[in-house]
Amino acid sequence: MDLFGEKKSESKHCLKIGNYINYLDDFETIDTSNKSLNREIFKKKIEPWMSAILQSDHLSLLCGSGLTQAVCALGNIQSSSMGRINFGETFDEKIKKYADFSAGKFGRGYANIEDDIRTSLELYKGLVIEDNVTIAEELGNEIDRVLKTFAESVLLAENHFREKLESEDPKAHNAMKVFQSFLLTFSSRLATRDRLHIFTTNYDRFIEYGCDKAGIKILDRFQGIIEPAFQNSSPNTDYHYKVQGSKNDFRYVEGVIRLSKIHGSLDWIQSKDVIIRDSLRFGANEIKSIQNYKEQLMIFPNSMKSVETAYYPYSELFRDFSSSICRPNSSLITYGYGFGDTHINKIILEMLRTPSSHLVIISYCIDDRLYNFLSELNSSQFTLLCGNELADLENLVKYYLPKSSIDNISETASNILKRREGYSPEDAKNILPQEGEIHGE
């Protein structure tokens, strides 16, 4: 069944909730008053639906590069690019040709720097196997240069964002405020519920920085203070506090999330046989603790040492992803993820084999990759918020997402108003004692 029909190529927006679908053509109007009216209409559909999804037993959030780009755009900052980098005259054409082929073969559509790096590492390994020392060394130097250039481009976005925040730039402060609200909406679940698990394919540390600013505590696979080391087994730890006046009564701390960076991070460094999280501050200019980028920088595709151990540690992180979302009454929300990673898509499809699971896709457009992925799904199991109106980070936070789910004041006020439905001052004559009754007359 073709869910979109002819609208696939025509519409710039799409809202799908359950069996309801609307292409929001009215949002293209120039009339601001009409746009405000439309926002109120669709908020009444989106906000309660998202509130219900946020109460799922198991809630996960998958963020791609689109999230970082959205935050940077709000702050008027150039985000890092996944554009391709030249590997030198000897290797560039060969690497890009095979990267294009492999990207098409796996349904990614078009290749990016990740495909190029993966191909270059495979070529490097082949040259080493052939014992072609001179050419292997030349390619190894090119890979180091490309990885260093790419890592520094990611750091540059962090650096500019931090500088603007410290200089009291209003756009950067607004971007951080919106970003914090976005994170709090999903993370502020009741502490007795299963923790929100954020998965991201991003190498930057914008999510960690946003959580720090919002007061959100992070649980991940690293353990330690000076040199946090990656743990092979998924840690079953959490934050609790002791209730005052009680000897054995403990309660969960609110505002805690689990975080898995399934493609690695700029501050993950291979140190001998251990992967550590380097003390690289947000906004640093360079990674000083790395001498050999292809051997030490732990971003996907991983360092050469880890290829020999079944893509460790990424295999462990993907197991976390699978075990987190492939459960009954599980909801996964994606933002800024382009559905170009087949290894991730397969796990999402596996999740949706459970009838009680649900997928929410927030995206700027429905391109061929997303369209092809949706064609494999049961239409009742996914929600779409697509287009530059619904997927704009500021609009999403301001108009459509619910407030934090642990907003006890709003919840209490709502319950009071609900109990007062149908009540009017005239009813007081039948409820309150009259003047004579007060004096016993």
C-alpha positions as CSV (number, residue, x, y, z in Angstrom):
1,M,0.0,0.0,0.0
2,D,1.3,3.4,-1.0
3,L,0.7,5.6,2.1
4,F,1.6,8.9,0.3
5,G,0.5,8.3,-3.3
6,E,1.1,11.4,-5.5
7,K,1.8,13.5,-2.4
8,K,5.2,12.0,-1.8
9,S,6.9,14.4,-4.2
10,E,4.5,17.3,-3.9
11,S,4.2,17.9,-0.1
12,K,6.7,19.7,2.1
13,H,5.0,18.7,5.3
14,C,3.4,15.6,6.6
15,L,1.7,14.8,9.9
16,K,0.6,11.2,10.5
17,I,-0.9,10.1,13.8
18,G,-2.5,6.7,13.9
19,N,-4.7,6.4,10.8
20,Y,-4.9,10.3,10.6
21,I,-2.7,11.8,7.9
22,N,-2.5,15.5,6.8
23,Y,0.0,17.1,4.4
24,L,-0.3,20.5,6.1
25,D,-0.3,22.4,2.8
26,D,-1.8,25.4,4.7
27,F,1.6,26.0,6.4
28,E,2.9,27.3,3.1
29,T,0.6,30.3,3.4
30,I,2.3,33.7,3.9
31,D,-0.4,34.9,6.2
32,T,1.1,34.7,9.7
33,S,-2.3,34.7,11.4
34,N,-3.3,31.6,9.5
35,K,-0.1,29.9,10.4
36,S,-0.7,30.6,14.1
37,L,-4.2,29.2,13.8
38,N,-2.8,26.1,12.2
39,R,-0.3,25.6,14.9
40,E,-3.1,25.7,17.6
41,I,-5.1,23.2,15.6
42,F,-2.3,20.7,15.1
43,K,-0.9,21.2,18.6
44,K,-4.2,19.8,19.9
45,K,-3.5,16.6,17.9
46,I,0.3,16.3,18.4
47,E,0.8,17.3,22.1
48,P,-1.5,14.7,23.7
49,W,-0.4,12.0,21.3
50,M,3.3,12.7,22.2
51,S,2.4,12.8,25.9
52,A,1.0,9.3,25.7
53,I,4.1,8.1,23.8
54,L,6.4,9.6,26.5
55,Q,4.6,7.4,29.0
56,S,5.6,4.1,27.3
57,D,7.2,1.5,29.5
58,H,10.5,1.8,27.6
59,L,11.4,5.1,25.8
60,S,14.4,5.6,23.6
61,L,15.5,8.6,21.6
62,L,17.7,8.2,18.5
63,C,19.5,11.4,17.3
64,G,21.5,11.8,14.1
65,S,23.5,14.7,12.7
66,G,20.3,16.6,12.1
67,L,20.1,17.4,15.8
68,T,23.5,19.1,15.9
69,Q,22.8,20.9,12.7
70,A,19.5,22.2,14.2
71,V,21.2,23.5,17.4
72,C,24.0,25.1,15.4
73,A,21.5,26.7,13.0
74,L,19.6,28.3,15.9
75,G,22.9,29.6,17.2
76,N,24.0,30.9,13.8
77,I,27.0,28.6,13.8
78,Q,28.4,26.5,11.0
79,S,28.0,22.8,12.0
80,S,30.5,20.2,11.0
81,S,30.0,18.6,7.6
82,M,29.8,14.9,6.6
83,G,31.1,16.0,3.2
84,R,33.9,14.1,1.5
85,I,37.6,14.8,1.9
86,N,40.3,14.2,-0.6
87,F,42.6,11.2,0.1
88,G,45.4,12.3,-2.1
89,E,46.1,11.9,-5.8
90,T,47.1,8.2,-5.5
91,F,44.0,6.9,-3.6
92,D,41.2,9.4,-3.9
93,E,39.5,8.2,-7.1
94,K,39.7,4.5,-6.1
95,I,38.4,5.1,-2.6
96,K,35.5,7.2,-3.7
97,K,34.5,4.9,-6.5
98,Y,34.2,1.9,-4.2
99,A,32.5,4.0,-1.4
100,D,29.9,5.1,-3.9
101,F,29.3,1.5,-4.9
102,S,29.0,0.2,-1.4
103,A,26.7,3.1,-0.4
104,G,24.4,2.2,-3.3
105,K,24.5,-1.5,-2.5
106,F,23.4,-1.0,1.1
107,G,20.7,1.5,0.2
108,R,22.4,4.5,1.7
109,G,21.8,6.4,-1.6
110,Y,24.9,8.5,-1.6
111,A,28.3,8.1,0.1
112,N,29.7,10.4,2.8
113,I,33.0,10.6,4.7
114,E,32.1,7.6,6.8
115,D,31.9,5.4,3.6
116,D,35.2,6.9,2.4
117,I,37.0,6.2,5.7
118,R,35.6,2.7,5.9
119,T,36.8,2.0,2.4
120,S,40.2,3.5,3.0
121,L,40.7,1.3,6.1
122,E,39.7,-1.8,4.1
123,L,42.2,-0.8,1.4
124,Y,44.9,-0.2,4.0
125,K,44.3,-3.6,5.5
126,G,44.6,-5.2,2.1
127,L,47.9,-3.4,1.4
128,V,49.2,-4.6,4.7
129,I,48.2,-8.2,3.9
130,E,49.9,-8.0,0.5
131,D,53.0,-6.7,2.4
132,N,53.0,-3.6,0.2
133,V,54.8,-1.6,2.9
134,T,55.6,1.6,1.0
135,I,52.1,2.2,-0.4
136,A,50.4,1.0,2.8
137,E,52.5,3.6,4.7
138,E,51.5,6.3,2.2
139,L,47.8,5.5,2.5
140,G,48.1,5.3,6.3
141,N,49.5,8.8,6.4
142,E,46.6,10.0,4.2
143,I,44.1,8.3,6.6
144,D,45.6,10.0,9.6
145,R,45.4,13.4,7.9
146,V,41.8,12.9,6.9
147,L,40.7,11.7,10.3
148,K,42.6,14.6,12.0
149,T,41.0,17.1,9.6
150,F,37.5,15.6,10.2
151,A,37.9,15.5,14.0
152,E,39.0,19.1,14.1
153,S,36.1,20.2,11.9
154,V,33.7,18.7,14.5
155,L,35.7,20.3,17.3
156,L,35.4,23.7,15.5
157,A,31.6,23.7,15.7
158,E,31.8,23.0,19.5
159,N,34.4,25.7,19.9
160,H,32.3,28.4,18.1
161,F,29.2,27.4,20.1
162,R,31.0,27.7,23.4
163,E,32.7,31.0,22.4
164,K,29.3,32.5,21.5
165,L,27.7,31.3,24.8
166,E,30.6,32.8,26.8
167,S,30.3,36.1,24.9
168,E,26.5,36.3,25.8
169,D,25.5,35.9,22.2
170,P,21.6,36.0,22.3
171,K,21.2,33.5,19.4
172,A,23.5,31.0,21.1
173,H,21.7,31.4,24.4
174,N,18.4,30.8,22.7
175,A,19.7,27.7,21.0
176,M,20.9,26.3,24.3
177,K,17.6,27.1,25.9
178,V,15.7,25.4,23.2
179,F,18.0,22.4,23.2
180,Q,17.7,22.0,27.0
181,S,13.9,22.1,26.7
182,F,14.1,19.4,24.0
183,L,16.2,17.1,26.2
184,L,14.1,17.7,29.3
185,T,10.9,16.8,27.5
186,F,12.1,13.3,27.0
187,S,14.3,12.8,30.0
188,S,12.0,14.1,32.7
189,R,10.1,10.9,33.1
190,L,8.9,9.7,36.5
191,A,11.8,8.2,38.3
192,T,10.0,4.9,38.8
193,R,9.8,4.4,35.1
194,D,12.5,2.9,32.9
195,R,15.1,5.5,32.2
196,L,15.1,7.3,28.8
197,H,17.9,5.8,26.7
198,I,19.4,8.2,24.2
199,F,21.3,6.7,21.2
200,T,23.2,8.9,18.9
201,T,25.4,8.4,15.8
202,N,27.1,11.8,16.4
203,Y,30.7,12.1,17.3
204,D,30.4,15.5,18.8
205,R,29.5,16.2,22.5
206,F,26.5,18.5,22.1
207,I,24.2,16.1,23.9
208,E,26.5,15.7,26.8
209,Y,27.0,19.5,27.0
210,G,23.2,20.1,26.8
211,C,22.6,17.6,29.6
212,D,25.2,19.2,31.8
213,K,23.5,22.6,31.3
214,A,20.0,21.2,31.9
215,G,21.1,19.3,35.1
216,I,20.5,15.9,33.5
217,K,22.7,13.1,34.9
218,I,24.1,10.6,32.4
219,L,24.7,6.9,32.8
220,D,26.9,5.2,30.2
221,R,29.4,2.3,29.8
222,F,32.4,4.2,31.2
223,Q,33.6,3.9,34.7
224,G,36.2,6.0,36.5
225,I,37.0,9.7,37.2
226,I,40.5,10.5,35.9
227,E,40.5,8.1,33.0
228,P,37.0,6.6,32.6
229,A,37.3,3.2,30.9
230,F,34.8,1.5,28.7
231,Q,33.2,-1.5,30.4
232,N,32.6,-4.7,28.4
233,S,29.3,-5.6,30.3
234,S,26.4,-3.2,30.3
235,P,26.4,-1.6,33.8
236,N,23.2,-2.0,35.8
237,T,23.7,1.1,37.9
238,D,21.5,4.0,38.7
239,Y,21.2,7.1,40.9
240,H,19.3,6.9,44.2
241,Y,18.9,9.0,47.3
242,K,18.1,8.1,50.9
243,V,14.8,9.4,52.3
244,Q,15.4,11.6,55.3
245,G,14.3,10.0,58.6
246,S,14.2,6.5,57.1
247,K,16.8,3.9,57.6
248,N,16.2,1.7,54.5
249,D,14.0,3.8,52.2
250,F,15.7,4.8,49.0
251,R,14.2,6.6,46.0
252,Y,15.3,7.1,42.4
253,V,16.8,10.4,41.4
254,E,14.8,12.3,38.8
255,G,16.4,13.6,35.5
256,V,18.7,10.7,34.8
257,I,19.2,9.2,31.3
258,R,21.3,6.5,29.7
259,L,23.5,7.5,26.8
260,S,25.0,5.3,24.1
261,K,27.1,6.8,21.3
262,I,26.8,3.9,18.8
263,H,29.3,5.4,16.3
264,G,31.8,6.4,18.9
265,S,33.0,9.9,20.1
266,L,35.8,12.4,19.6
267,D,36.9,11.9,23.2
268,W,37.1,8.1,23.0
269,I,40.7,7.1,22.7
270,Q,42.3,3.6,22.3
271,S,45.0,3.4,24.9
272,K,46.8,0.0,24.5
273,D,44.0,-2.5,25.1
274,V,41.6,-0.2,26.9
275,I,39.2,2.4,25.5
276,I,39.2,5.5,27.7
277,R,37.2,8.8,27.6
278,D,39.7,11.6,27.3
279,S,39.3,14.7,29.4
280,L,38.7,16.8,26.2
281,R,36.7,19.9,27.1
282,F,33.8,21.0,25.0
283,G,35.3,23.7,22.7
284,A,38.8,22.3,22.6
285,N,40.9,23.2,19.5
286,E,42.5,19.8,19.1
287,I,42.9,16.3,20.5
288,K,46.3,16.5,22.1
289,S,46.4,12.9,23.4
290,I,46.3,11.3,20.0
291,Q,49.5,10.6,18.0
292,N,48.1,8.1,15.5
293,Y,44.5,8.8,14.5
294,K,43.8,5.6,12.6
295,E,45.0,3.5,15.5
296,Q,43.5,5.6,18.4
297,L,40.5,7.7,17.4
298,M,37.4,5.7,18.3
299,I,34.8,6.8,15.7
300,F,33.0,4.6,13.3
301,P,34.5,2.9,11.3
302,N,36.6,2.1,14.3
303,S,40.3,2.0,14.8
304,M,42.3,-0.7,13.1
305,K,43.0,-2.5,16.3
306,S,39.3,-3.0,17.0
307,V,38.4,-4.4,13.6
308,E,40.1,-7.6,14.7
309,T,37.7,-8.0,17.6
310,A,34.3,-8.0,15.9
311,Y,34.1,-4.2,15.7
312,Y,34.6,-3.8,19.4
313,P,33.2,-1.6,21.1
314,Y,30.5,-0.9,18.6
315,S,29.2,-4.4,18.7
316,E,28.5,-3.9,22.4
317,L,26.8,-0.6,21.8
318,F,24.5,-2.1,19.2
319,R,23.6,-4.9,21.6
320,D,22.5,-2.2,24.0
321,F,20.5,-0.5,21.2
322,S,18.8,-3.8,20.4
323,S,18.1,-4.9,24.0
324,S,16.7,-1.4,24.8
325,I,14.2,-1.0,22.0
326,C,13.2,-4.6,21.2
327,R,10.9,-4.9,24.2
328,P,7.1,-4.9,24.6
329,N,5.5,-1.4,24.9
330,S,8.6,0.2,23.7
331,S,8.7,3.6,21.9
332,L,11.5,4.9,19.8
333,I,11.6,8.6,18.7
334,T,14.1,9.7,16.0
335,Y,15.3,13.2,15.4
336,G,17.8,14.2,12.7
337,Y,18.4,10.5,11.7
338,G,18.3,9.9,7.9
339,F,17.7,6.2,7.9
340,G,20.9,5.7,5.9
341,D,22.5,3.1,8.2
342,T,21.3,-0.4,7.4
343,H,22.7,-1.9,10.6
344,I,20.5,0.6,12.6
345,N,17.4,0.1,10.4
346,K,17.5,-3.6,10.8
347,I,17.3,-3.3,14.6
348,I,14.4,-0.8,14.3
349,L,12.5,-3.2,12.0
350,E,13.1,-6.0,14.5
351,M,11.6,-3.8,17.2
352,L,8.5,-3.2,15.2
353,R,7.8,-6.9,15.0
354,T,6.5,-6.5,18.5
355,P,2.9,-5.2,18.0
356,S,3.0,-3.0,21.1
357,S,6.1,-1.1,19.9
358,H,5.9,2.3,18.2
359,L,8.2,4.5,16.1
360,V,8.0,8.4,16.0
361,I,10.0,10.0,13.1
362,I,10.7,13.7,13.3
363,S,12.3,14.7,10.0
364,Y,12.7,17.7,7.7
365,C,11.6,15.8,4.7
366,I,10.5,12.4,3.4
367,D,13.3,11.5,1.0
368,D,13.8,8.2,-0.9
369,R,15.7,6.6,2.0
370,L,12.9,7.3,4.5
371,Y,10.2,6.5,2.0
372,N,11.7,3.1,1.2
373,F,12.1,2.4,5.0
374,L,8.4,3.3,5.7
375,S,7.2,1.1,2.9
376,E,8.2,-1.9,5.0
377,L,6.3,-0.9,8.1
378,N,2.8,-1.4,9.4
379,S,1.2,2.0,9.1
380,S,-0.4,1.8,12.6
381,Q,3.0,1.5,14.2
382,F,4.7,4.8,13.2
383,T,4.0,8.5,13.7
384,L,5.4,11.1,11.3
385,L,6.2,14.8,12.1
386,C,7.8,15.9,8.8
387,G,8.6,19.2,7.2
388,N,10.4,22.4,8.2
389,E,7.4,23.5,10.4
390,L,7.1,20.4,12.6
391,A,10.8,19.3,12.5
392,D,12.2,22.8,13.2
393,L,13.7,22.4,16.7
394,E,12.4,25.7,18.1
395,N,8.9,25.2,16.7
396,L,8.8,21.6,17.9
397,V,9.7,22.6,21.5
398,K,7.6,25.8,21.5
399,Y,4.4,24.5,19.9
400,Y,4.1,20.8,19.7
401,L,6.1,18.8,22.3
402,P,4.5,18.4,25.8
403,K,6.1,19.9,28.9
404,S,8.3,17.7,31.1
405,S,6.3,14.7,32.3
406,I,7.3,15.3,35.9
407,D,5.7,18.8,35.9
408,N,3.8,18.0,39.1
409,I,2.3,21.5,39.5
410,S,0.7,21.4,36.0
411,E,-0.5,17.9,36.6
412,T,-2.1,18.8,39.9
413,A,-3.7,21.9,38.5
414,S,-5.1,19.8,35.6
415,N,-6.6,17.3,38.0
416,I,-8.2,20.1,40.0
417,L,-9.8,21.6,36.9
418,K,-11.0,18.2,35.8
419,R,-12.7,17.6,39.1
420,R,-14.4,21.0,38.8
421,E,-15.9,20.4,35.4
422,G,-19.6,21.3,35.4
423,Y,-19.2,23.3,38.6
424,S,-20.7,26.8,38.7
425,P,-21.3,29.5,41.5
426,E,-25.0,28.7,41.4
427,D,-24.2,25.2,42.7
428,A,-23.0,26.8,45.9
429,K,-26.6,27.2,47.1
430,N,-26.9,23.5,47.2
431,I,-23.5,22.8,48.7
432,L,-22.7,25.6,51.1
433,P,-24.7,26.2,54.3
434,Q,-27.1,29.2,54.2
435,E,-26.8,32.1,56.6
436,G,-29.5,30.8,58.9
437,E,-28.0,27.3,59.0
438,I,-24.7,28.7,60.1
439,H,-26.2,30.1,63.3
440,G,-28.4,27.1,63.9
441,E,-31.5,29.0,63.0
